[in-house]
Amino acid sequence: MPPLLSLRGAAFHYPQKDVLAGIDLIIDPGDHLCLLGENGAGKSTLLRLCAGLLCPSAGEVLLAGQPLRTLSRREIARKIAYLPQESPQIFSFSALEVVLMGRYTHATAAFENDADLAAAERAMTRTDCWAFRHRPFNLLSGGERRRITLARALSQETDLLLLDEPTAGLDPAHTLSLGRLLTEIADSGRALVWSTHDLNLAARFAPRAAALSGGKLALHGATDEVLAQAGPLFGLSLHLGTLPSGASFAVPA
């Protein structure tokens, strides 16, 4: 049986700039991978390649053994949910209406059905935003909008979630809650790939990490092993340890 998602020698370049080169990566059901790297390392570009929003300049990206470029957006959206790093302020749709947009790929009629509403409620409850479901999206705070767009991705109920800086704009309590939610998602058998600059968050919640540098996968493996070697990639020394609870942490030394 082929992997859920695989990249084989994948590369991408913008005019006058090479961003990624020779990326080999396999994601299976239940995998939980965190992408690390400096600004401009290519994390967002890699996630967009995985989502089929960019076509590789070389190599290929396969979804369950099929080249991603041969699949329709609807076919991809039934398997992959993608949360971009930034989301536009979508007019005056309510928070619930924005989350229901994630159900479009499941639509069998012009309007949402009970199953769609139930999926939206589940996702919004898990991201702690059901209470303001009727408020206009464009009047919410940045952190509240982030929780809504995360709920939209969750409501797609796909096999693979791709999240670009999912904790951006979140307060400490919701950041911690999201970390626990990511673990629950992977434990349920769904695959998860997310990027972050928060090395402490990666140390605590991601069992596996990949560090990008110079457009290539410089490090890849168990998160504690990657972080033990990742300091020079960020131009600093890292102090790794374990809290009394048993949770791992990583902070600049």
C-alpha positions in Angstrom: 0.0 0.0 0.0 1.5 3.4 -1.0 2.2 6.1 1.6 -0.5 8.6 2.2 1.7 11.4 0.9 5.2 11.2 -0.5 7.7 13.6 -2.0 10.4 12.3 -4.3 13.2 14.7 -5.1 10.8 17.5 -5.0 12.1 21.0 -5.8 10.6 24.4 -6.3 11.9 27.7 -7.5 10.5 31.2 -8.0 11.9 33.4 -10.7 15.6 34.1 -9.8 15.3 32.2 -6.5 15.6 28.5 -5.7 13.5 27.7 -2.6 13.5 23.9 -2.2 15.7 21.2 -3.7 15.8 17.4 -3.5 13.1 16.9 -0.8 12.3 13.3 0.0 9.6 12.8 2.5 7.0 10.2 3.4 3.9 10.7 5.5 1.8 7.8 6.6 -1.6 7.7 8.4 -1.1 8.8 12.1 2.3 10.5 11.4 2.9 13.7 13.3 5.6 15.8 11.8 6.7 19.4 12.7 8.6 21.5 10.2 11.4 23.8 11.6 13.6 26.4 10.0 14.5 30.0 9.9 12.4 32.6 8.1 12.7 31.9 4.4 13.8 28.3 4.9 11.0 27.0 2.7 8.5 25.7 5.3 5.5 27.4 3.8 6.5 26.5 0.3 6.9 22.9 1.3 3.4 22.8 2.8 1.9 24.4 -0.3 3.6 21.7 -2.4 2.1 19.1 -0.2 -1.3 20.7 -0.6 -1.1 20.8 -4.3 -1.2 24.6 -4.4 2.2 24.7 -6.1 3.6 22.3 -8.7 7.2 21.1 -8.1 9.8 22.4 -10.5 11.4 19.0 -10.3 10.5 15.6 -8.7 7.0 14.8 -7.8 4.4 14.8 -5.0 2.2 11.7 -4.7 -1.1 11.3 -2.8 -1.8 7.6 -2.1 0.5 6.8 -5.0 -1.1 9.2 -7.5 0.7 12.4 -8.7 -1.0 15.3 -7.0 -0.9 17.3 -10.2 -3.3 14.8 -11.9 -6.0 15.2 -9.2 -8.8 17.8 -9.1 -9.0 20.3 -6.3 -12.1 18.5 -5.0 -10.3 15.2 -5.0 -7.4 16.7 -3.1 -9.6 18.6 -0.6 -11.3 15.3 0.3 -7.9 14.0 1.5 -6.0 17.1 2.5 -6.9 20.1 4.6 -4.6 23.1 4.5 -4.3 26.0 6.9 -2.3 28.9 5.5 -0.1 31.1 7.6 -2.4 34.1 7.0 -6.1 34.2 6.2 -7.9 37.2 4.7 -10.7 38.9 6.7 -13.6 37.4 4.8 -16.3 40.1 4.5 -19.0 39.9 7.1 -19.6 36.1 7.1 -20.3 34.7 10.6 -17.7 32.5 12.2 -19.9 29.5 11.7 -20.3 30.3 8.0 -16.5 30.5 7.6 -16.1 27.1 9.2 -18.8 25.6 7.0 -16.8 26.6 4.0 -14.6 23.6 5.0 -17.5 21.3 4.2 -17.8 22.4 0.6 -16.0 19.3 -0.7 -18.6 17.1 1.0 -21.5 19.0 -0.4 -24.3 17.1 -2.1 -26.7 20.0 -2.3 -26.7 23.8 -2.5 -26.9 24.2 1.3 -25.2 22.5 4.3 -27.0 19.5 5.9 -27.2 18.2 9.5 -23.9 16.3 9.0 -22.1 19.5 7.9 -23.5 21.4 10.9 -22.5 18.6 13.3 -18.9 18.5 11.8 -18.6 22.3 12.2 -19.8 22.2 15.8 -17.3 19.5 16.6 -14.5 21.4 15.1 -15.4 24.7 16.7 -15.9 23.1 20.1 -12.4 21.5 19.8 -10.9 24.9 19.0 -12.9 26.8 21.7 -14.8 29.1 19.4 -18.3 27.7 19.3 -19.4 30.4 21.8 -18.9 33.2 19.1 -20.2 31.2 16.1 -22.6 34.0 15.2 -20.2 36.9 15.4 -18.8 38.4 12.1 -15.5 36.9 11.2 -14.0 40.2 10.2 -14.7 41.7 13.6 -12.9 39.0 15.6 -9.4 39.3 17.1 -6.5 37.8 15.3 -6.3 34.9 17.7 -10.1 34.2 17.4 -9.8 34.3 13.6 -7.0 31.8 13.9 -9.1 29.4 15.9 -11.9 29.8 13.4 -9.7 29.0 10.4 -8.3 26.0 12.2 -11.8 24.8 12.9 -12.5 25.2 9.2 -9.6 22.9 8.3 -10.7 20.4 11.0 -14.2 20.3 9.7 -13.0 18.9 6.4 -12.3 15.7 8.2 -9.5 14.7 5.9 -6.8 12.1 6.2 -4.0 14.7 6.3 -3.8 18.1 7.9 -1.2 20.7 6.8 -1.0 23.6 9.2 1.3 26.6 8.6 2.1 28.3 11.9 -1.1 27.2 13.5 -0.4 28.9 16.8 0.2 32.4 15.3 -1.7 34.9 17.3 -2.8 32.5 20.0 -2.5 33.3 23.7 -0.5 30.8 25.9 -3.6 28.9 27.1 -4.9 28.3 23.6 -1.4 27.5 22.3 -1.2 24.8 24.9 -4.7 23.6 24.1 -3.8 23.4 20.4 -0.7 21.4 21.1 -2.8 18.8 23.0 -5.3 18.8 20.1 -2.6 18.1 17.6 -1.6 15.1 19.6 -5.2 13.9 19.7 -5.6 14.3 15.9 -2.5 12.2 15.2 -3.5 9.6 17.8 -6.9 9.2 16.0 -5.0 8.0 12.9 -5.0 11.2 10.9 -1.7 12.4 9.6 -0.5 15.9 10.6 2.3 18.2 9.3 2.7 21.6 10.8 5.3 24.4 10.8 6.4 26.5 13.7 9.1 28.9 15.0 8.2 27.8 18.6 10.9 25.2 19.3 9.5 24.6 22.8 6.1 23.8 21.3 7.7 21.3 18.9 9.7 19.7 21.7 6.6 19.2 23.8 4.1 17.9 21.3 5.7 16.7 18.0 7.2 13.2 18.1 9.0 13.8 14.8 10.6 16.9 13.2 12.3 18.0 10.0 14.5 21.0 9.9 14.9 22.9 6.6 18.1 24.8 5.7 19.2 26.2 2.4 16.1 24.7 0.7 17.0 21.1 1.8 16.0 18.8 4.6 19.0 19.3 6.9 17.7 17.2 9.7 14.9 14.6 10.0 14.0 12.3 12.8 12.8 12.1 16.4 12.2 15.7 17.6 14.6 15.5 20.5 17.4 14.3 18.2 16.7 17.0 15.7 16.6 19.8 18.3 19.9 18.5 19.8 21.5 19.3 16.5 19.4 22.2 15.3 21.0 25.1 17.2 23.5 26.1 14.5 20.7 26.3 11.9 19.1 29.0 14.0 22.3 30.7 15.0 21.9 29.9 18.7 22.5 27.3 21.4 19.5 25.4 22.7 18.9 24.1 26.2 16.9 20.9 26.1 15.3 19.3 29.2 12.3 17.7 30.8 9.7 19.3 33.0 8.6 17.5 36.3 5.5 16.5 34.4 7.7 14.6 31.9 7.0 17.0 29.0 10.1 18.1 27.0 11.1 21.7 26.5 13.6 23.6 24.3 14.7 27.2 25.1 17.7 29.3 23.9 20.7 28.6 26.2 
